[in-house]
Amino acid sequence: MEVYPGVFVHLGANERPNKANGWAISNTGFIIGKDAVAVIDSGPSYQYALEKINYIKKLTNSKIKYLIITHHHPDHSMGISKFLELGVEIIISKKELEKYNKYGERLLIQMKNLIGEKWFKNTSVEKLNYDATQFPLAIDLGNKKIEIELYENGHSSGDLVVLDKDSNILFSGDLVFNQRAPTIPHANIPKWIEYLDQSFNYEWSKLIPGHGPIIKSKKELQLTRKWIETIHVIAMEAVENGLSPAEVLDLGVPNSLSSTKLSKETWNRDIPVLMRKYEKNN
């Protein structure tokens, strides 16, 4: 959908990956300028990327010149190979590119095993070379300017955030979730909270989260903050008190978070991950 002239968003299925949604669970978008198009996240597969590219070509003769990957998680990055066929410039943080190159094949196999091969026909992980990009990065698409900021060691090792300067619409990637539990497999939660409290505290007109409906009020950022702060404190205190993950999971999701979409499965998956991480750091 067009949320502002030249700014488009595709909302992913705000649910777990399954055979019906083809892992298309994250939000993607693109921004059309007079001379070029910048795409924000490739989606989970070659087929998803192809459909997105064909849709863009129906709307504009401007060249698809940039693909901005907010981070390496597979719902955001596994369509890269299709965009490479167009010769687009891939913009991704150095640390997240390293993770894509290192873990991409394994992630793709996991995706196929979980929801089947049919969704991933022609999908491949291409080893990418990295030309160091200095952030923040300003790009002129032709009467349409965007800025790309790097947020290191928050939700991932290097999240990219995209701002359309004309509309003041912000694509946050997975630094923000809406109406569902945030995932934390590679997160530095204290830093992530700092970003939510400081870096996002300015007057954007709309915020496109990594998952869930478009955000129009800063109050809607509190779901992400409350979830990650609570799971961080509980995991940290459990480690300090010598509890096992099983003992923590037996207590269930805190009442204040239990109504959040995908709360139980996200909590049950992420508590052991966080506790192992904190045990190692002690």
N, C-alpha and C positions, 0 to 999 in steps of 0.2 A: 504494500500500500504506500501511496505517496503521502508523507506526513508534512511536507513543505515542498514548494516548487523545486524539483531536482533532487529531493532527498527521499529515498525509498527504504522501507523496512519490510522484511519478511519475518513474521513471528513463528518460531518453532513450536512444536507440540510441547506444552509445559507439563511433561510427564516423563516416565522412565523410557529408555530406548526399548522398542519392540518391533515385531515384524510388520506391524501396520504403519508405523511412522518412519521406518527406515533409518533410525538414529537422527532424524532431523529434529532435534530437540532444542537447539540453540537459535537465537535470533541472529539474522544476518542483514546486511543492507548494502546500499550503494548510493553514490552521490554523482550526479551528472553535471559536468561543466560543458562549456561551449567547445572545448578542445579535447577533453579527456574525461574518463569515468574512473572513479576509485571505488573498488569493491571492498566491503568490510566483512571479512571471514568467508572462507570458501565453502563452508558446510561440510558434511560428513563423507561425501563420496563424489566420484567422477560424474555420476548421473545427476546428482543434486546440482553440481557446478554447471553442467551442460544446460540444464533447465534454466538456471539463473542467467547464464550468458545469453541464451536464446531470447529470454524475456527482455533483457537490456537492449539487445539489438533491435527489437521491435519498437522500442521507445526512442532511440537516438542513433544518429550516425557518428557520434563521438566515439573515439577509440577507447576500449577498455585498456587502460595503461597501467593501473596500479591494483595490486591485491594486498590489502593490509590484514595480516593475521594477528589477532589480538593476543593469542597464546597457542601453545601446541596441542592442547587437548583435542581429541579426534573429532568431536562434533563441530569443531571450528576449523579444522585444518586438512582433513583427508581429501578434500576436493582440489588440492593444490595442483595435482598433475594435469588436470584439464586446463587450468589457467596457464600453465607453462606452455601448452601447445599454442597459445596465442602470443607468446613472447612477452607477457606482462612482467612488470617489475614487482617482485615480492618484497614487501616490507614487513619485517618481523624482528623482534629483539634478538640479539646475539645468543643469549642464554636459552631462549625458547627455541631458536633454530637448532641449537645443539641437541636439545631434548627431542625435537622432531626427527632429526637425523638418527639419533641413538635408539629411540623407542618406537618410532613410527611403524615399523614392520610388525613388531609385537602387538601394538595396539590394533592394527588392522586385522590381524589374525583373531584377536579377541572379539572384535566386532562381528566378524564373519561367524565365529563359533556361537555367539550369543543370539543373533537374529537371522542368520542365514546368508548364503553367498549371493543371492540374486540382487540384493541392494548394492553390491560392491563390484559389479561387472566393470572392468577396465580401470578400477581404482588401484593406484599404485603409490608407493612412497618413493619419491625421487630425492636422492641425496643432493642437497643444495649447498652451493658455495656461498660464503657470506662476505659481502662488501660492507665494511663497518659503516653504519648509519648513525649520525649524530642526532640525538633527540634533545629538545623538541624539534620537530621537522615541519616546515611549512610548505605546502604544495598549492600551486595555482592551477586549477583545472580549466581555466578560461572563464572569467567572470564568476568564478566560484572557488573560494579559498577554504582550505582545511588546515587544521593543525593536529599533529600527532604527538602525544606525550607518552613517555615511558614511566611506568610505576614498577620499580624493581622490588622483588621479594615481598610481595603482598599476597594476592591470591595465587600467583605463580611466580616464577623467578623473573619474569619480565612482561607484565601486561601492557599492551598498548591501548590508548584511549584516543578516540577521534572526535574532533569538534568541527562542525560545519559553521564557519564564521558568520555567514549570512543569517542563518536561522537561530544560531546558538543552541542547536541540537547536539547533544553529546552521546556518543556511542561508548559505553563504559566497559564492554566485554564482561567477563565474569567477576569483575570487582563488585558488581551489583547483581543480585538476584531479586526477582519480584514474584510473590505468591508461591514460592516453593523454597525448600531448604537449600542453602548454599552448600557446595561441595568443597572439601578442603584437602585433597590428597597431596598437594605441594605447597600448602600455604604457610606463610609466616603471619600468624593471626595478629599479634600486636602491631606489626607494620600495616597490615590490611586495615585495622581499626583506625590507625592514624590517618591513612588515606581517606577513609570515609568521613572522618571528623574535620579534616583540614582541606584536602585537595579538591573535594567535591562541594565545598561550601561556597559556591558562587552562583550567580544567577543564570543558570542554563534554562532554556524554555521548555525543553523536554529531554528526558534521559532514556536512552534505549539500553535496557539491561541485557546481560548475556542470556538470561532466561526470564520468561514471563512478560506480562503486559507492559506497555510503555508507561513510564513514570512521569507524572506532572507535578508532584509535590515532594519536597525534601523529607516529609514525614514517612514516605514510602521507602526511604533508605534505611529506616530503623529495623526492618525485618532482617536484613542482612547483618547489620551490626549486632543486634540482639542475639541472633543465632550463633555467630562466630565467637562472640564474647562468652556466651554461656558454655558452649562446648569446650572452649579453651580453658576456662576456669575449672570446670568439672574434671577434665582430663588431667590438668596440672595437679589439682588437689588429690585426685585418686592416686597418682604416682607418688606424691609426697607422703601419702598415708599408707602406702604399700598395698593398695587394692589391685585386684586383677581386672582385666577388661570384662570378664564374665560377671564379676560382682557389680561393676558399674552398669552393665547392660541389663542386669536383673532389676535395677531400679526404674528402668524405662525412660522414655523421653520426658523431660520436665514438663509440668502442666502448662507452663507459659509458652512452650514451643510445640506442644503436641498437636495443635490444630493446623500447623503449617503443612502444606502439601509435600508429600514424600518424606515426612519427618521421620517415621520409624526406620525405614530402610536406610536413609542417609545417616541417621544417628548410629545405627547398628554397624554400619560399614566404617564410619569415620572415627568413632571413639577408640577402637583398637589401633588405628593408624596413628592418631595423635599420641596415645599413651606410649606406644613403642618409640615414637620420636622423642618424647620428653624423657623417657627412661634412658635413652641413649645419650641425651644431653646432660643428664645429671652426673 
